Amino acid sequence: MRANSGQAEEVVEYERGRPDRAGPHSCTGRVAMTRRPVHIPDVRADPEYTYAGADIAGYRTLLGLPIAFDGELLGVIGLARTDVQPFESGVIELMATFADQCAIAIGNAKLFETVERQKTELARFLSPEVAALVSSEEGTQLLAGHRAQVTVVYFDLRGFTAFAETPSPRS
């Protein structure tokens, strides 16, 4: 559990001390297993629901939504009600959209961290200006490569290597 609102401290401690695993035993477990929204209208009426956290917290109706980005489950948003009151389809759709937006924001933050880490690594070998250019949109275009016809000319003048090694640079 990373954040919560409205839960008693003992519930938060219980849940943080017992991270949930994928499986049918809990709402979060089902979301982790299916990577789809899970709605449990009444945990006491659900024979597969065995997570003890519901008894400690006193919740009865649950809604779990996956936060997934690029095929990876990043987390689960959970909503709970202490009375049996199923969530309406409009609320489920709204919360699913919110979870999707959270996933995009987390994915963008991870990408930003990656770019910053790459800039730092590049700066070890290149000047900061060049590292920033290579990491920018303009740098992407510069490094994209392109096809062009070129002519390469190579001259080997007889005796020039020996000559070039002997005079001073000012000659």
HUBELUR-V9750 format. One line per field, one symbol per residue. ss: DSSP state (~ for helix, > for strand, _ for the rest). phi: phi as a letter, one per 30 degrees, with the letter a starting at -180 (. if undefined). burial: I if it has 24 or more other ideal C-beta (glycine too) atoms within 12 Angstrom, else O. A space follows every 10 residues. Layout:
ss = ???
phi = ???
burial = ???
This chain:
ss = ________~~ ~~~~~~~___ ______~~~~ ~~~~___>>> __~~~_____ __~~~~~___ >>>>>>>>>_ _>>>>>>>>> >_______~~ ~~~~~~~~~~ ~~~~~~~~~~ ~~~~~~~~~~ ~~~~~__~~~ ~~~~~_~~~~ ~~~_______ _________~ ~~~~~~____ _
phi = .caabicded dddddddbed cdlddbdddd dddchbebbc daddccdddb ddeddddidb cbbbbdcbbh icdclbccbb bdcdaedded dddddddddd dddddddddd dddddddddd ddddcbdedd dddddddddd ddddiacadb cccbcbdeid dddddcdddd d
burial = OOOOOOOOOO IOOOIOOOOI OOOOIIIIII IIOOIOIIII OOIOOOOOIO IOIIOOIOII IIIIIIIIOO OOIIIIIIII IOOOOOIOOO OIOOIIOOIO OIIOOIOOOO OOOOOOOOIO OOOOOOOOOO OOOIIOOOOO OOOOOOOOOO OOOOOOOOOO OOOOOOOOOO O
